[in-house]
Amino acid sequence: MNADLTTTTELAVDSQPVSQTVVLAVAEATGDDAMELPPLYDTVDPDALNELFDPSTGGAVGRSGRVEFTYAGCDVTVHADERVAVSPVAERPSRAAPTLSSD
């Protein structure tokens, strides 16, 4: 990962599951190949994340919430409005667990 990165990368969740968008956004933010990143399931359950933000089922979060977690050296925020924001973090302890909040 490039230590000079301090900006936020944002991707819209299009036709792919939100878990895939997270991996692609982290890869873009860090300049790493998505296939070289650690498995997302080591950080958060991808199936649960997909279900939470699945627009076809209304999702548990609906349209006013977000999930935040640290993955592959980045702070990741998945917003209910189908945006994934990724910010590389400086060396510091990662968050203990994913958090869910409603706006």
KAGIUR-V784778 format. One record per backbone hydrogen bond with DSSP energy under -1.0 kcal/mol. CO is the residue of the C=O (numbers start at 1). NH is the residue of the N-H. Records with the same first field share a line. If there is no record, write none. Layout:
CO=NH, NH
This chain:
2=5
9=86
11=84
17=21
18=22
19=23
20=24
21=25
22=26
23=27
24=28
25=29
26=30
27=31
33=36
39=42
40=43, 44
45=49
46=50
47=51
48=52
49=53
51=54
52=61
54=57
61=64
65=80
66=101
67=78
68=99
69=76
71=74
73=89
74=71
75=87
76=69
77=85
78=67
79=82
82=13
83=79
84=11
85=77
86=9
87=75
99=68
101=66
